[in-house]
């Protein structure tokens, strides 16, 4: 089954028949976490780097932010038997869309923020497709943890 992750959303699955998908990653980042032993994975599609930017909104919508969204997804996966040290981490997105002059740099800020969170958690990035100016779709196959990215009409493993 195809499980769609919307903007400011996250999903997880342990069903090998599932593919978790998110569409149109621009400056947002799609983050996948996958435990190959538990065969359990999840995906977060976050818009903004830090819950500290808007504490009220973060309480209502923690999945909107990289740090609080990551904490939620990791907690959900660990609650179902995943082990953090076994997690495979992949990222896509952080494009510069509708900001030709780089005034806001949301994509770069998102990328820097999630890298910091991962580092603080002792997790390394196993693959990423970051930056540029093209939107991406991201796919996580629960059966084997394979992650693919579709960008500019081409699909490739991550």
BELFENTA-V160315 format. One record per helix or strand of 3 or more residues. SS is the DSSP state (H for helix, E for strand). FROM is the first residue (numbers start at 0). LEN is the number of residues. If there is no record, write none. Layout:
SS,FROM,LEN
SS,FROM,LEN
This chain:
E,1,4
E,8,5
E,18,7
E,28,7
E,39,7
H,50,3
H,54,6
H,61,3
H,65,14
H,83,3
E,86,7
H,105,15
E,126,4
E,135,6
E,146,5
E,153,4
